[in-house]
Structures are given as structure tokens and as C-alpha cells.
Amino acid sequence: MDNLERYRQFVKQILSEHAEIATTTNMVKAELIFDTEHDHYQLAYVGCQGDKRVFGPVMHFDIQEGKIWIQYN
């Protein structure tokens, strides 16, 4: 397995584990976003809380130039 594929698996594992332990409600869910074509990976909260719309990144990683970049954490 080449480095790029190992990095992809590593980032997906981190985000998936955090999604499993995320504090969510019936109306707000943890959503995993994996763009393997452009190597963007994100965990976000999506839903409604009362009368307010909820959308917010929790973690965002990119893989660029052979490195994992933590864009938001």
C-alpha cells in the first residue's frame, strides 16, 4: 500500500472513531464527508436544534503534496 492510500485510511479511521463517540441528538447528527477524488475529509454536525439550523465542521483534514493537513480541529 502506498503512502497516499495509508494516509487516506488513517484520516478516515480518525474521523470515523470521533463520529462514533460524538455527542449528538435525534435532530443533530455527526456526518462524515469523504472526498477521495480531491482528498478532503470532514466530520460535521448537521441538523436542527429547536428552530435553528445546525451545520458546523468538527474536524477537517486535507491530503496535499504527500502530507496530512489539519485544516480545522
C-alpha distances in whole Angstrom, upper triangle without the diagonal:
4,7,8,6,7,10,11,10,12,15,16,16,19,20,21,22,24,26,26,29,30,34,35,38,39,39,36,33,29,27,24,23,19,19,16,17,19,17,20,20,23,25,29,32,34,37,41,42,46,47,44,41,38,35,33,30,29,25,24,20,19,16,18,17,14,16,17,20,23,25,27,27
4,6,6,6,9,10,11,12,15,16,17,19,20,21,23,25,26,27,29,31,34,35,38,40,39,36,33,30,27,24,22,19,18,15,16,17,15,18,19,22,24,28,31,33,37,40,42,46,47,44,40,37,34,32,29,28,24,22,19,17,14,15,14,11,13,14,18,21,23,25,26
4,5,5,6,9,10,10,12,14,15,16,18,20,21,23,24,26,28,28,32,33,37,38,38,35,31,28,26,22,21,18,17,14,16,16,13,16,16,20,22,26,29,31,35,39,40,44,45,42,38,35,32,30,26,25,21,19,16,14,11,12,11,8,9,11,14,17,20,22,23
4,5,5,6,9,10,11,12,14,16,17,18,20,21,23,24,26,27,31,31,35,36,35,32,29,26,23,19,18,14,14,11,12,12,10,13,14,17,20,23,27,29,32,36,38,41,42,39,36,33,29,27,23,23,19,17,13,11,8,10,10,7,9,9,13,16,18,20,21
4,5,5,6,9,10,11,12,14,16,16,18,20,21,23,25,26,29,30,33,34,34,31,28,24,22,18,17,13,13,10,12,13,10,13,13,17,19,23,26,28,31,35,37,41,41,38,35,32,29,27,24,23,20,18,14,13,10,13,13,11,12,12,15,17,19,21,22
4,5,5,6,9,10,11,12,14,15,16,19,20,21,23,24,28,29,32,34,34,31,27,24,22,18,18,15,15,12,15,16,12,15,14,17,19,23,26,28,32,35,37,40,41,39,35,32,29,27,23,22,19,17,14,14,11,14,14,11,11,11,14,16,19,21,21
4,5,5,6,9,10,11,12,14,15,17,18,20,22,22,26,27,31,32,32,29,26,22,20,17,16,13,13,11,14,13,10,12,11,14,16,20,23,26,29,33,34,38,39,36,33,30,26,24,20,19,16,14,11,10,8,11,12,9,8,7,11,12,15,17,17
4,5,5,6,9,10,11,12,14,16,16,18,21,21,25,25,29,30,29,26,23,19,17,14,13,9,10,8,11,11,8,9,9,12,14,18,21,23,27,30,32,36,37,34,30,27,24,22,19,18,15,13,10,9,8,11,13,11,11,9,12,13,15,17,17
4,6,5,6,9,10,10,12,14,15,16,19,20,24,24,28,29,29,26,22,19,17,14,14,11,12,10,14,15,11,13,11,13,15,18,22,24,27,30,32,36,37,34,31,28,25,23,20,19,16,15,12,13,11,15,17,14,13,12,14,15,18,19,18
4,6,5,6,9,10,11,13,14,16,17,18,22,24,27,29,29,26,22,19,18,14,15,12,14,13,16,16,12,13,11,13,14,18,21,23,27,30,32,35,37,34,31,27,25,22,19,17,14,13,11,12,11,14,16,13,12,10,13,13,16,17,16
4,5,5,6,9,10,11,12,14,16,16,20,21,25,26,26,23,20,16,15,11,11,10,12,11,14,14,10,10,7,9,11,14,18,20,24,27,28,32,33,30,27,24,21,19,15,14,10,10,7,9,9,13,15,13,11,8,10,10,12,13,13
4,6,5,6,9,10,10,12,15,15,19,19,23,24,24,21,17,14,12,9,9,8,11,10,14,14,11,10,7,9,10,13,16,18,22,25,27,31,32,29,26,23,20,18,15,14,11,11,9,11,12,15,18,16,15,12,13,13,15,15,15
4,6,5,6,9,10,11,13,14,18,19,22,24,25,22,18,15,14,11,12,11,14,14,17,18,14,14,11,12,11,15,18,20,23,27,28,31,33,30,28,24,22,20,17,15,13,13,12,14,14,18,20,18,16,13,15,15,17,17,15
4,6,5,6,9,10,11,12,16,18,21,23,24,20,17,14,13,11,13,12,15,15,19,18,15,14,10,10,10,13,16,19,22,25,26,30,31,29,26,23,20,18,15,12,10,11,10,13,14,18,20,18,16,12,13,12,14,14,12
4,5,5,6,9,10,10,14,15,18,20,20,17,14,10,10,7,9,10,13,14,17,17,14,12,8,7,6,10,12,15,19,22,23,27,28,25,23,19,17,14,11,9,7,9,9,12,14,18,21,19,17,13,14,12,13,12,11
4,5,5,6,9,10,13,14,17,19,19,17,13,10,9,7,10,10,14,15,19,19,16,14,11,10,8,11,13,15,18,22,23,27,28,26,23,20,18,16,14,12,11,12,13,15,17,21,23,22,20,16,17,16,17,16,14
4,5,5,7,9,12,14,17,19,20,17,14,11,12,11,14,14,18,18,22,22,19,17,13,12,10,13,15,17,20,23,24,27,29,27,25,21,20,18,15,13,12,14,14,17,19,22,25,23,21,17,18,16,18,17,14
4,5,5,6,10,12,15,18,18,15,12,9,11,10,13,14,18,19,22,22,19,17,13,11,8,11,12,15,18,20,21,24,26,24,22,18,17,15,12,9,9,12,13,17,19,22,25,24,21,17,17,15,16,14,11
4,6,5,9,9,13,15,15,12,9,6,7,7,11,13,17,18,22,21,19,16,13,10,7,9,9,12,15,18,18,22,24,22,19,16,15,13,12,9,10,13,14,18,20,23,27,25,23,19,19,17,17,15,13
4,6,9,10,13,14,16,14,10,8,10,10,14,16,19,21,24,24,22,20,16,14,11,12,12,15,17,19,20,23,26,24,22,19,18,17,15,13,14,16,18,21,23,26,29,28,25,22,22,20,21,19,16
4,6,9,12,15,16,14,11,9,12,13,16,18,22,23,27,27,24,21,18,15,12,13,13,15,17,19,19,23,25,23,22,18,18,17,15,12,14,17,18,22,24,28,31,29,26,23,23,20,21,18,15
4,6,10,13,13,10,9,7,10,11,15,17,21,23,26,25,23,20,16,13,10,10,9,12,14,16,16,19,22,20,18,15,14,13,12,10,12,15,17,21,23,27,30,29,26,22,22,19,19,16,14
4,7,10,12,9,9,8,12,14,18,20,24,26,29,28,26,23,20,16,13,12,10,12,13,14,13,16,19,18,17,14,14,13,14,11,14,18,20,24,27,30,33,32,29,26,25,21,22,18,16
4,7,8,6,5,7,10,13,17,20,23,26,29,28,26,23,20,16,12,11,8,9,10,11,10,14,16,15,14,11,12,13,14,12,15,18,21,25,27,31,34,33,31,27,26,23,22,19,17
4,5,5,7,9,13,16,19,22,26,28,31,31,29,26,23,19,16,14,10,10,9,9,9,11,14,14,13,12,13,15,16,15,19,21,25,28,31,34,37,37,34,31,29,26,26,23,21
4,6,7,11,13,17,20,23,26,29,31,31,30,27,24,21,17,15,12,11,9,9,9,11,14,14,14,13,15,16,18,18,21,23,26,29,32,35,39,38,36,33,32,29,28,25,24
4,7,10,12,16,18,22,25,28,30,30,29,25,23,19,16,14,10,8,5,5,7,9,11,11,10,9,12,14,16,17,20,22,25,28,31,34,38,38,35,32,30,28,26,23,23
4,7,9,13,15,19,22,25,27,27,26,22,19,16,13,10,6,5,4,6,7,10,12,11,9,7,9,11,13,13,16,18,22,25,28,31,34,34,32,28,27,24,23,20,19
4,6,10,13,16,19,22,24,24,23,20,17,13,10,8,6,5,6,9,11,14,16,14,12,9,10,11,12,12,14,16,19,22,25,28,32,31,29,26,25,22,21,19,18
4,7,10,13,16,19,22,21,20,17,13,10,7,6,5,6,9,12,13,17,19,16,14,11,10,10,10,9,11,13,16,19,22,25,28,28,26,22,21,19,18,16,15
4,6,10,13,16,18,18,17,14,11,8,6,5,6,7,10,13,16,19,20,18,15,12,10,10,9,10,11,12,14,17,19,23,26,26,24,20,20,18,17,15,15
4,6,10,12,15,15,13,11,8,6,5,7,9,10,13,17,19,23,24,21,18,15,12,12,10,10,10,10,12,14,16,20,23,22,21,17,17,16,15,14,14
4,7,9,12,12,11,8,6,5,6,8,11,11,15,19,21,24,25,22,19,16,13,12,10,11,10,9,10,12,14,17,21,20,19,16,16,15,14,14,15
4,6,9,9,8,6,5,7,9,11,14,15,19,22,25,28,29,26,22,20,16,16,13,14,12,10,10,10,12,15,18,17,17,14,15,14,14,15,16
4,6,6,5,5,6,9,12,14,17,17,21,24,27,30,30,27,24,21,18,17,15,16,14,11,10,9,11,13,16,16,16,14,14,15,15,16,18
4,5,5,7,8,11,14,17,20,21,24,28,30,34,34,31,27,25,22,21,18,19,16,13,11,10,10,12,15,14,15,13,15,16,16,18,20
4,6,8,10,14,17,19,22,23,26,30,32,36,35,32,29,27,23,22,20,21,19,15,14,11,11,12,14,15,16,15,16,18,18,20,22
4,6,9,12,16,18,21,22,25,29,31,35,34,31,28,25,22,20,18,19,17,13,11,8,8,9,12,13,13,13,13,15,14,17,19
4,6,10,14,16,20,21,25,28,30,34,34,31,27,25,21,19,16,17,14,11,8,6,5,8,11,11,11,10,10,12,12,15,17
4,7,11,13,16,18,21,25,27,30,30,27,24,21,17,16,12,14,11,7,6,5,7,9,13,13,12,10,10,10,10,12,14
4,7,10,14,15,19,23,25,28,29,25,22,19,16,14,11,11,8,6,5,6,9,12,15,15,13,10,10,10,10,11,12
4,6,10,12,16,19,21,25,25,22,19,16,12,10,7,8,6,4,6,9,12,15,18,18,16,13,12,10,9,9,10
4,7,10,13,17,18,22,23,20,17,13,11,9,6,5,5,7,9,12,15,18,22,21,19,15,15,12,12,10,10
4,6,10,13,15,18,19,16,13,10,7,5,4,5,7,8,12,15,18,21,24,24,22,18,17,14,13,11,11
4,7,10,11,15,16,13,10,7,5,5,6,7,10,12,15,18,22,25,28,28,26,22,21,18,16,13,13
4,7,10,13,14,11,8,5,5,7,9,10,13,15,18,20,24,26,30,30,28,25,23,21,19,16,16
4,7,10,10,9,6,5,7,10,12,14,17,18,22,24,27,30,34,34,32,28,27,24,22,20,20
4,6,7,6,5,5,8,12,15,16,19,21,25,27,31,33,37,37,35,31,30,27,25,22,22
4,6,5,6,7,10,13,16,17,20,22,26,29,32,35,39,39,36,33,31,28,26,23,22
4,6,8,10,13,16,19,20,24,26,30,32,36,38,42,42,40,36,34,31,29,26,26
4,7,10,13,16,20,21,25,27,30,33,36,38,42,43,40,37,35,32,29,27,26
4,6,10,13,16,18,21,23,27,29,33,35,39,39,37,33,31,28,26,23,23
4,7,10,14,16,19,20,24,26,30,32,35,36,34,31,28,26,23,21,21
4,7,10,12,15,17,21,23,27,29,33,33,31,27,25,22,20,17,17
4,7,10,12,14,17,19,23,25,29,30,27,24,22,19,17,14,15
4,6,9,11,14,17,21,23,26,27,24,21,19,16,14,11,11
4,6,7,11,13,17,19,23,23,21,17,15,12,10,7,8
4,7,10,14,17,20,23,23,20,17,15,11,10,7,6
4,7,10,14,16,20,19,16,13,11,8,8,5,5
4,7,10,13,17,17,14,10,9,6,5,5,7
4,7,10,13,13,10,7,6,5,5,7,9
4,6,10,10,8,6,5,7,7,10,12
4,7,7,6,5,6,9,10,13,15
4,5,5,7,7,11,11,15,17
4,6,9,10,13,14,18,20
4,7,10,13,15,18,20
4,6,10,12,15,16
4,7,9,12,13
4,6,9,11
4,6,7
4,7
4
